[in-house]
Structures are given as structure tokens and as C-alpha cells.
Amino acid sequence: MSDAPKSAWEIALEKLNRQDKERGVDGPAALTPEQKEAIAEIRRRHQAGVAEGEILHRTNLGKAGDDPEALAKVEEEHRIDRRRLDDQRDREIAKVRAGSGRKPGKKK
């Protein structure tokens, strides 16, 4: 260990780790290589879906023209789609982290 003074961030991190240990909360488990690959695949699919959504969004903006109501509707639909994609990604990653995820590329 170094004798250098600790930053406030390091002190706070140590305190939080100590509190977690006192409560019996374990740190995040190490991921297996398979889990890491599955999570990477989920993120790649998510990015592809986001890119596809952006293209569709731009197309819809062009179709909406200068109509404020149509533009607002297109923006809201885009926000909902993006939120849905993000939520789906987070659920899939949580499944993989919990150990119940499937291997990448395997569909039921």
C-alpha cells in the first residue's frame, strides 16, 4: 500500500464497500467469457436497432414536413421506441448476468 493520501472518492468507495460487507451484500460476480460474449452480442443488436430507428426517425421527420403536430407525434414515437429498445437491452443483460441468458445467436 502506498502512503499517499487518499482522495475523497477513494475514501467514499472504501466506506461503501465496508457498508456492503456489513449488510452481507456481495460485489458483482465476475462474468464468464460466455456471459461477456452474450452481453457484447446484446449490445451489438441494440446498437443495430438504434441505428435502424434513427434512419426510420429521419425518414418520418421528412414526411412530417413543417406540421408541428406531426413532428411532435414523430418525436414521441421515436422516444417510445428508443425507451423500449433500451429496456429490452437491459432486461436481456440482466438475464445473462443472472445466468439464465442464452448463448448469442440462439433463438427459441
N, C-alpha and C positions, 0 to 999 in steps of 0.2 A: 504494500500500500504506500501511496505517496503521502508526504507530509504537507502537500499543498492544500491551502484552504479550499473547502467545498463551496460550490455555488449554491444559491438558494434553490435552484432546480434540483440539484443532486440531493440536497437535504430533504426537500419535499418528496422526491421519489423514494428515498430510503424510508421516510415516515409512512408513506402509503403502502410500501411493501411490508413493513412491520405490522401495520394495521391489518392487512390482508392475512398475514400469517396468524395473527391473534384470533381472527374470525374463522380461520380454517379454510380460507379461500386459496386455492392453488393458482399459480400463474398459468398463463396459456400453455397448453401442451404443445410439444414440438410436433410439427406436421411431418408425416411420412412423405417420401418423394412422390408417391402416387397421389396423395392429397394435394401436394403443391402443384402437380401437373393438372389435376382436376380443377383446381381453383384458377390456374392460368387459363385453361380452356374456357371456363365460365366467363372470365373477364374478356377473353378474345371474342366470344359470341356476343357479349354485352356491347362491346365497342362496335362490332359489326351492326348490331341492331340500332345503336345510337346513330351511326353514320347513315344507315338507311332511313331512319326517322328524320334526320336533318335534311336529306335530299327531298323526302316527301314534304317536309315542312316548307322548304323554299318553293317547291312547286305549288303548294297550296297558297302560299303568300302571293305568288304571282297571279293565281286565279282569282284571289280575293280582290285584287286591284286596290282602289282607294276607298272602298267601303269600310268605314270604321267598325261596324258591327261584324262584318265577315272577318276582318282582321282579328278582332278580339276573339271570335269563335275559333279561328285557326290557332291563335296563340294558346288558348285554353286547352284545346285538344292536344297540342304539342306538349304542354306541361303535364297533362294527364298521362300521355303515352310515355314520356320520359320517366315520370314517377313510377309507373307500372314496371318499366324495364329495370329501374334501379332496385325496386322492391324484389323483383324476381331474382335478380343477381344476388342480392343479399340473402334471400332465403336459400338459394342453391349453395352458396358458400357456407352458410351456417350448417346445412346438412352435411356437406363434406367435412367440415371441422368436427362435427359430432360423430363422424364415422359412418354415416348412413348414406353417403353420396355414392353415385355410380361412377364408373370409370368414364373418362371423356370419350365422347363419340358413341356411347352406348345409349340407345333409346329403348324404352319399354314399349 
